[in-house]
Amino acid sequence: MPIAKLNNHNMYYEIHGEGEPLICSGGWGTFCHGAAGHLPRGLTDRFKVIIFDHRGIGESDDDVSVPSTTRLYADDVISLLDLLGIDEVHLVGIIGIGACIFQEVAISRPDLAKTMVNTGTWACPDRKFADQLNLWLEVHKVMGFEAFQKMVTMEGFNPEFYAQNKEKLIGPNGAWSDLRDNIATHQRLTDAALSHNTLDRLVSIQAPTLVMHNGLDFITAPRLTMPVEQNIPGAEGYWMRNAAHVVTGREARIEFCNVLLNFLEKHSG
């Protein structure tokens, strides 16, 4: 798969499936390098799905002399779409900073945004969320990646799923493993997350928007996701009251995929 020189860095990306173009971004990790199977089921059957490595992750490098902001990452996305000759795309941000990055894309390039989906998102970090992200970074720096991974995994998954899958979630190839031995990128992503503030600009988003609210999310809780829905004109909200930060379990994942695909199909064509 290709690496393109874009926005003063090398950006790795992959394209899966056929159909209308859709770009998908997650949080502090990647759907690339064999992880496309973690995309919502049915997405690559119906759309041409573009996935990529954030700066400093996987095969994308970074220029650490440039301040890290969600607008910087948004400019990377815009440059990639322009390179691919895509003039309209579905923006699907799943769990975390990818959703925030797509807010910036939809604001700065409304012509590009056919729709926008945000899950696990925020418009502006509050004090608790900021302290939470800073604590994770401190734990990673002082106690090592394994301690950070255990902390974020316990907070990110529901208790039943965590108990049943602990051996898979924690370890070299477990959750958030893209940040293993990568404190510099962890710092950069934290900086971008904490400086993100679109609260007063969301009103300019014109794309049909779906915002998901997970009732048992202890990271990006509904207190953070609700202002995103409330400040985007005509945005739809969907509540998964028993879902944690990461949606797990067969029935919950089916529900999530159905809501996502129904929204996208409603605005396709």
Backbone hydrogen bonds in HBPLUS format (Angstrom, degrees):
<---DONOR---> <-ACCEPTOR-->    atom                        ^
c    i                          cat <-CA-CA->   ^        H-A-AA   ^      H-
h    n   atom  resd res      DA  || num        DHA   H-A  angle D-A-AA Bond
n    s   type  num  typ     dist DA aas  dist angle  dist       angle   num
A0013-TYR N   A0002-PRO O   3.27 MM  11  6.19 162.1  2.30 171.1 169.5     1
A0004-ALA N   A0011-MET O   2.94 MM   7  5.25 163.4  1.96 142.9 141.8     2
A0011-MET N   A0004-ALA O   2.76 MM   7  5.25 170.5  1.77 154.2 156.3     3
A0006-LEU N   A0009-HIS O   2.80 MM   3  5.50 153.2  1.87 176.7 167.4     4
A0009-HIS N   A0006-LEU O   2.94 MM   3  5.50 137.0  2.13 116.2 127.6     5
A0061-ASP N   A0010-ASN O   3.11 MM  51  5.56 138.0  2.29 139.5 151.9     6
A0053-ASP N   A0012-TYR O   3.05 MM  41  5.60 157.5  2.10 146.0 148.6     7
A0014-GLU N   A0051-ILE O   2.84 MM  37  5.35 158.7  1.88 150.4 153.0     8
A0051-ILE N   A0014-GLU O   2.98 MM  37  5.35 163.5  2.00 149.1 154.2     9
A0016-HIS N   A0049-VAL O   2.84 MM  33  5.11 159.8  1.89 145.3 152.0    10
A0049-VAL N   A0016-HIS O   2.71 MM  33  5.11 157.5  1.76 169.3 161.2    11
A0048-LYS N   A0020-GLU O   2.98 MM  28  5.69 160.6  2.01 128.1 134.4    12
A0090-HIS N   A0021-PRO O   3.19 MM  69  6.54 164.5  2.21 137.5 140.4    13
A0022-LEU N   A0048-LYS O   2.87 MM  26  5.89 150.1  1.96 160.7 153.4    14
A0050-ILE N   A0022-LEU O   2.74 MM  28  6.12 160.3  1.78 157.3 164.3    15
A0023-ILE N   A0090-HIS O   2.91 MM  67  6.23 162.6  1.94 174.2 175.2    16
A0092-VAL N   A0023-ILE O   2.97 MM  69  6.16 178.2  1.97 168.3 167.7    17
A0024-CYS N   A0050-ILE O   2.96 MM  26  6.23 163.8  1.98 169.9 171.8    18
A0025-SER N   A0092-VAL O   3.08 MM  67  6.53 154.7  2.15 150.8 156.5    19
A0094-ILE N   A0025-SER O   2.84 MM  69  6.15 158.9  1.89 161.3 167.2    20
A0098-GLY N   A0026-GLY O   3.00 MM  72  4.89 123.1  2.33 125.8 140.0    21
A0035-ALA N   A0032-CYS O   3.23 MM   3  5.20 148.8  2.33  98.1 107.4    22
A0038-HIS N   A0035-ALA O   2.94 MM   3  5.73 169.0  1.95 123.8 127.4    23
A0039-LEU N   A0036-ALA O   3.01 MM   3  5.48 165.5  2.03 114.4 118.7    24
A0043-LEU N   A0040-PRO O   3.19 MM   3  5.88 164.1  2.22 140.9 142.5    25
A0046-ARG N   A0043-LEU O   3.26 MM   3  5.64 149.9  2.35 106.4 114.1    26
A0047-PHE N   A0043-LEU O   3.00 MM   4  5.98 136.4  2.20 150.5 163.0    27
A0057-ILE N   A0054-HIS O   3.06 MM   3  5.51 155.4  2.12 141.1 138.9    28
A0056-GLY N   A0060-SER O   3.00 MM   4  5.55 127.4  2.29 110.7 124.3    29
A0060-SER N   A0057-ILE O   3.06 MM   3  5.68 167.9  2.08 145.6 146.2    30
A0066-VAL N   A0063-ASP O   3.12 MM   3  5.94 170.4  2.13 124.0 127.1    31
A0072-LEU N   A0069-THR O   3.11 MM   3  5.19 125.1  2.43  96.9 110.1    32
A0073-TYR N   A0069-THR O   3.30 MM   4  6.72 159.6  2.34 148.7 152.5    33
A0074-ALA N   A0070-THR O   2.85 MM   4  6.01 146.1  1.96 139.9 150.3    34
A0075-ASP N   A0071-ARG O   2.88 MM   4  6.10 150.7  1.97 145.2 152.1    35
A0076-ASP N   A0072-LEU O   3.12 MM   4  6.52 142.1  2.27 140.7 151.0    36
A0077-VAL N   A0073-TYR O   3.12 MM   4  6.50 155.8  2.18 145.8 151.0    37
A0078-ILE N   A0074-ALA O   2.89 MM   4  6.19 165.1  1.91 155.9 159.8    38
A0079-SER N   A0075-ASP O   2.93 MM   4  6.02 158.9  1.97 143.0 148.8    39
A0080-LEU N   A0076-ASP O   2.98 MM   4  6.24 153.3  2.05 147.8 155.1    40
A0081-LEU N   A0077-VAL O   2.94 MM   4  6.24 164.0  1.96 156.7 160.5    41
A0082-ASP N   A0078-ILE O   2.93 MM   4  6.13 158.4  1.98 149.9 156.1    42
A0083-LEU N   A0079-SER O   2.94 MM   4  6.11 153.7  2.01 143.1 150.4    43
A0084-LEU N   A0080-LEU O   3.00 MM   4  6.27 152.0  2.08 148.5 155.8    44
A0086-ILE N   A0081-LEU O   2.99 MM   5  5.29 165.8  2.01 158.9 155.9    45
A0085-GLY N   A0082-ASP O   3.07 MM   3  5.03 154.4  2.14 100.4 108.3    46
A0089-VAL N   A0112-LEU O   2.72 MM  23  5.90 154.3  1.79 172.7 171.0    47
A0114-LYS N   A0089-VAL O   2.81 MM  25  5.21 168.9  1.82 137.3 138.4    48
A0091-LEU N   A0115-THR O   2.96 MM  24  5.99 169.9  1.97 136.8 140.2    49
A0117-VAL N   A0091-LEU O   2.75 MM  26  6.17 152.5  1.82 164.3 170.7    50
A0093-GLY N   A0117-VAL O   2.88 MM  24  5.79 168.3  1.90 152.0 151.6    51
A0119-THR N   A0093-GLY O   3.07 MM  26  6.33 136.9  2.26 152.3 164.8    52
A0096-GLY N   A0120-GLY O   3.01 MM  24  5.02 128.9  2.28 107.1 121.2    53
A0099-ALA N   A0096-GLY O   2.97 MM   3  5.80 140.1  2.13 124.0 131.8    54
A0100-CYS N   A0097-ILE O   3.03 MM   3  4.96 113.2  2.49  93.6 109.8    55
A0101-ILE N   A0097-ILE O   2.84 MM   4  6.13 156.9  1.89 156.5 163.0    56
A0102-PHE N   A0098-GLY O   3.10 MM   4  6.33 152.8  2.18 141.5 148.0    57
A0103-GLN N   A0099-ALA O   3.11 MM   4  6.48 136.4  2.31 138.9 150.6    58
A0103-GLN N   A0100-CYS O   3.12 MM   3  5.07 126.8  2.42  92.9 107.0    59
A0104-GLU N   A0100-CYS O   3.30 MM   4  6.71 155.1  2.37 147.5 152.0    60
A0105-VAL N   A0101-ILE O   3.06 MM   4  6.48 147.6  2.17 142.6 152.4    61
A0106-ALA N   A0102-PHE O   2.89 MM   4  6.06 168.9  1.90 150.9 153.0    62
A0107-ILE N   A0103-GLN O   2.95 MM   4  6.16 143.9  2.09 145.9 156.2    63
A0108-SER N   A0104-GLU O   2.98 MM   4  6.05 168.5  1.99 149.1 152.2    64
A0109-ARG N   A0105-VAL O   2.77 MM   4  5.61 154.1  1.83 153.1 159.9    65
A0112-LEU N   A0109-ARG O   2.92 MM   3  5.56 149.8  2.01 119.1 127.1    66
A0116-MET N   A0208-PRO O   2.96 MM  92  6.36 148.6  2.06 156.5 159.7    67
A0210-LEU N   A0116-MET O   2.92 MM  94  6.44 153.4  1.99 154.9 163.7    68
A0118-ASN N   A0210-LEU O   2.87 MM  92  6.32 160.2  1.91 162.8 169.3    69
A0212-MET N   A0118-ASN O   2.97 MM  94  6.41 161.4  2.00 162.2 168.2    70
A0198-THR N   A0123-ALA O   2.91 MM  75  5.22 153.2  1.99 143.6 151.7    71
A0130-ALA N   A0126-ASP O   2.97 MM   4  6.15 165.0  2.00 158.2 162.9    72
A0131-ASP N   A0127-ARG O   2.94 MM   4  6.11 161.8  1.97 149.3 154.2    73
A0132-GLN N   A0128-LYS O   2.86 MM   4  6.06 150.7  1.95 147.4 156.3    74
A0133-LEU N   A0129-PHE O   2.98 MM   4  6.28 163.5  2.01 155.3 157.7    75
A0134-ASN N   A0130-ALA O   2.97 MM   4  6.17 161.8  2.01 150.7 156.3    76
A0135-LEU N   A0131-ASP O   2.87 MM   4  5.97 149.1  1.97 142.7 151.0    77
A0136-TRP N   A0132-GLN O   3.04 MM   4  6.35 160.1  2.08 150.3 155.0    78
A0137-LEU N   A0133-LEU O   3.13 MM   4  6.39 161.3  2.17 147.3 151.8    79
A0138-GLU N   A0134-ASN O   2.94 MM   4  6.17 157.5  1.99 145.8 152.2    80
A0139-VAL N   A0135-LEU O   2.84 MM   4  6.07 163.2  1.87 157.2 161.3    81
A0140-HIS N   A0136-TRP O   2.94 MM   4  6.18 160.6  1.98 150.2 155.5    82
A0141-LYS N   A0137-LEU O   2.96 MM   4  6.21 158.9  2.00 149.8 155.2    83
A0142-VAL N   A0138-GLU O   2.87 MM   4  5.97 164.5  1.89 155.6 159.7    84
A0143-MET N   A0139-VAL O   2.73 MM   4  5.23 150.1  1.81 139.3 149.8    85
A0144-GLY N   A0140-HIS O   3.13 MM   4  4.58 131.9  2.38 108.3 117.7    86
A0148-PHE N   A0144-GLY O   3.31 MM   4  6.64 163.9  2.34 150.7 155.3    87
A0149-GLN N   A0145-PHE O   2.75 MM   4  5.95 165.4  1.77 163.2 167.5    88
A0150-LYS N   A0146-GLU O   3.00 MM   4  6.18 158.6  2.04 145.5 150.6    89
A0151-MET N   A0147-ALA O   3.06 MM   4  6.26 161.6  2.10 148.3 153.1    90
A0152-VAL N   A0148-PHE O   2.97 MM   4  6.20 174.0  1.97 165.7 164.9    91
A0153-THR N   A0149-GLN O   2.95 MM   4  5.87 152.1  2.03 144.1 152.3    92
A0154-MET N   A0150-LYS O   3.05 MM   4  6.13 160.1  2.09 146.4 151.1    93
A0155-GLU N   A0151-MET O   3.17 MM   4  6.42 146.5  2.29 143.0 152.2    94
A0156-GLY N   A0152-VAL O   2.83 MM   4  5.80 133.8  2.04 138.0 150.6    95
A0157-PHE N   A0153-THR O   3.27 MM   4  6.16 143.7  2.41 150.4 152.3    96
A0246-VAL N   A0156-GLY O   3.07 MM  90  5.95 155.2  2.13 172.4 164.5    97
A0162-TYR N   A0158-ASN O   2.96 MM   4  6.11 166.3  1.98 163.3 167.9    98
A0163-ALA N   A0159-PRO O   2.93 MM   4  6.07 163.9  1.96 150.0 153.9    99
A0164-GLN N   A0160-GLU O   3.07 MM   4  6.26 156.0  2.13 147.8 154.1   100
A0165-ASN N   A0161-PHE O   2.96 MM   4  5.95 137.8  2.14 146.0 156.6   101
A0166-LYS N   A0162-TYR O   2.90 MM   4  5.30 105.0  2.47 150.4 156.3   102
A0168-LYS N   A0165-ASN O   2.99 MM   3  5.47 132.8  2.22 112.2 124.6   103
A0169-LEU N   A0165-ASN O   2.96 MM   4  6.13 155.0  2.02 157.2 165.2   104
A0170-ILE N   A0166-LYS O   3.07 MM   4  6.01 154.0  2.14 154.5 157.5   105
A0175-ALA N   A0169-LEU O   2.79 MM   6  5.20 148.3  1.89 130.3 137.4   106
A0174-GLY N   A0171-GLY O   3.05 MM   3  4.98 167.7  2.07 112.6 114.2   107
A0177-SER N   A0174-GLY O   3.29 MM   3  5.62 139.1  2.47 138.2 132.4   108
A0179-LEU N   A0176-TRP O   3.14 MM   3  6.02 169.6  2.16 123.3 126.5   109
A0180-ARG N   A0177-SER O   3.09 MM   3  5.20 165.7  2.11 107.7 112.0   110
A0182-ASN N   A0179-LEU O   3.05 MM   3  4.84 137.3  2.24 134.9 124.2   111
A0186-HIS N   A0182-ASN O   3.13 MM   4  6.44 158.9  2.18 148.7 155.2   112
A0187-GLN N   A0183-ILE O   2.81 MM   4  6.04 157.9  1.86 153.5 158.5   113
A0188-ARG N   A0184-ALA O   2.99 MM   4  6.26 155.8  2.05 142.5 149.3   114
A0189-LEU N   A0185-THR O   2.84 MM   4  6.03 163.6  1.86 157.5 160.7   115
A0190-THR N   A0186-HIS O   2.96 MM   4  6.08 153.1  2.04 143.9 151.8   116
A0191-ASP N   A0187-GLN O   2.89 MM   4  6.14 157.7  1.94 149.5 155.7   117
A0192-ALA N   A0188-ARG O   3.05 MM   4  6.31 159.0  2.09 146.0 151.2   118
A0193-ALA N   A0189-LEU O   2.89 MM   4  6.06 157.6  1.94 145.6 152.2   119
A0194-LEU N   A0190-THR O   2.93 MM   4  6.07 162.0  1.96 154.9 158.7   120
A0195-SER N   A0191-ASP O   3.07 MM   4  6.14 140.9  2.23 142.9 152.4   121
A0201-ARG N   A0198-THR O   2.76 MM   3  5.06 151.8  1.83 115.0 124.8   122
A0202-LEU N   A0198-THR O   2.93 MM   4  5.83 128.0  2.20 169.7 174.4   123
A0204-SER N   A0201-ARG O   3.01 MM   3  5.78 164.4  2.03 121.7 126.4   124
A0205-ILE N   A0202-LEU O   2.97 MM   3  5.54 167.2  1.99 120.1 124.4   125
A0236-GLU N   A0209-THR O   2.82 MM  27  6.11 173.5  1.82 160.8 160.2   126
A0211-VAL N   A0236-GLU O   2.85 MM  25  6.24 157.2  1.90 155.5 162.8   127
A0238-TYR N   A0211-VAL O   3.02 MM  27  6.44 147.5  2.13 154.0 157.3   128
A0213-HIS N   A0238-TYR O   2.83 MM  25  6.06 159.9  1.87 159.8 159.4   129
A0240-MET N   A0213-HIS O   2.80 MM  27  6.08 168.3  1.81 161.5 163.3   130
A0217-ASP N   A0214-ASN O   3.17 MM   3  5.40 156.6  2.22 120.6 118.6   131
A0215-GLY N   A0240-MET O   2.96 MM  25  6.06 153.2  2.03 121.7 130.3   132
A0216-LEU N   A0243-ALA O   2.86 MM  27  5.35 146.4  1.97 150.5 150.6   133
A0224-LEU N   A0221-ALA O   2.76 MM   3  5.58 158.0  1.81 128.0 134.6   134
A0225-THR N   A0221-ALA O   3.21 MM   4  6.56 152.7  2.29 139.9 148.1   135
A0226-MET N   A0222-PRO O   2.88 MM   4  5.48 164.9  1.90 143.4 146.8   136
A0228-VAL N   A0225-THR O   3.10 MM   3  5.47 132.9  2.33 106.9 119.4   137
A0229-GLU N   A0225-THR O   3.42 MM   4  6.90 159.0  2.47 154.0 158.0   138
A0230-GLN N   A0226-MET O   2.93 MM   4  6.12 171.2  1.93 162.6 165.4   139
A0231-ASN N   A0227-PRO O   3.08 MM   4  5.96 136.2  2.28 136.5 144.2   140
A0232-ILE N   A0229-GLU O   3.41 MM   3  5.62 162.6  2.44 107.4 112.3   141
A0235-ALA N   A0232-ILE O   3.10 MM   3  5.50 163.6  2.13 138.8 136.0   142
A0243-ALA N   A0240-MET O   3.15 MM   3  5.51 167.4  2.17 119.4 120.6   143
A0253-ARG N   A0249-GLY O   2.93 MM   4  6.03 161.0  1.97 158.5 164.2   144
A0254-ILE N   A0250-ARG O   2.98 MM   4  6.17 155.7  2.04 149.9 156.6   145
A0255-GLU N   A0251-GLU O   2.98 MM   4  6.19 159.4  2.02 146.7 152.4   146
A0256-PHE N   A0252-ALA O   2.90 MM   4  6.13 162.9  1.93 148.8 153.4   147
A0257-CYS N   A0253-ARG O   2.90 MM   4  6.08 169.0  1.91 150.7 153.6   148
A0258-ASN N   A0254-ILE O   2.90 MM   4  6.03 159.4  1.94 150.3 156.2   149
A0259-VAL N   A0255-GLU O   2.99 MM   4  6.20 164.2  2.02 154.5 158.3   150
A0260-LEU N   A0256-PHE O   2.98 MM   4  6.19 165.5  2.00 154.1 158.4   151
A0261-LEU N   A0257-CYS O   2.86 MM   4  5.98 172.6  1.86 154.2 156.5   152
A0262-ASN N   A0258-ASN O   2.90 MM   4  5.88 159.5  1.95 146.5 152.8   153
A0263-PHE N   A0259-VAL O   3.10 MM   4  6.19 157.1  2.15 143.6 149.4   154
A0264-LEU N   A0260-LEU O   3.01 MM   4  6.27 166.7  2.02 153.2 156.8   155
A0265-GLU N   A0261-LEU O   2.87 MM   4  5.96 164.2  1.90 151.6 156.0   156
A0266-LYS N   A0262-ASN O   3.05 MM   4  6.09 146.6  2.16 139.0 147.6   157
A0267-HIS N   A0264-LEU O   3.13 MM   3  5.34 136.1  2.33  99.4 111.1   158
A0268-SER N   A0265-GLU O   3.28 MM   3  4.90 170.2  2.29 102.9 102.5   159
